[in-house]
Each structure stands twice: as structure tokens, then as C-alpha cells.
Amino acid sequence: MWPAIWTCWTVIFAIAETIALVNRRENDTLSETTRRLFRTRTSKVGRAAFAVGWGGFSVWFAIHILTETM
């Protein structure tokens, strides 16, 4: 059941992101939304929060996948 759910989520995301990239409207892609959420263009604190969050997630995910723990 879960593999089907993850597959559906991935396909839906890919379709939504493709539509957002093709229509070229402002602030509708995941990247643009993330930049706006963390205010990476105008806030050093936002940039730092994003960098720490992304870095932490990346480290955790790599350990999680490679060691099959957590």
C-alpha cells in the first residue's frame, strides 16, 4: 500500500511542478515557494535557517538510508 501512495505522491508532484515550470507564472514552483517561505532573498536569518534545515535533513536522510536506522 505505501509504495503505491509514495508513487502517486511523486507523480502528482511531478505533474504540478511541470505545469508550474511551463506556465512561467511567479511563485508557483517548489523552489520559488521555498525561497518565499524562508525569505532567502532578503533575510540572512532565513538563508541560515534554510541551510541548517536542509543540511540537517540531508545528513539524517543519508544516515537513515545507508544504515537502515532511525
Beta strands, then each sheet from edge to edge (+ up, - down):
end
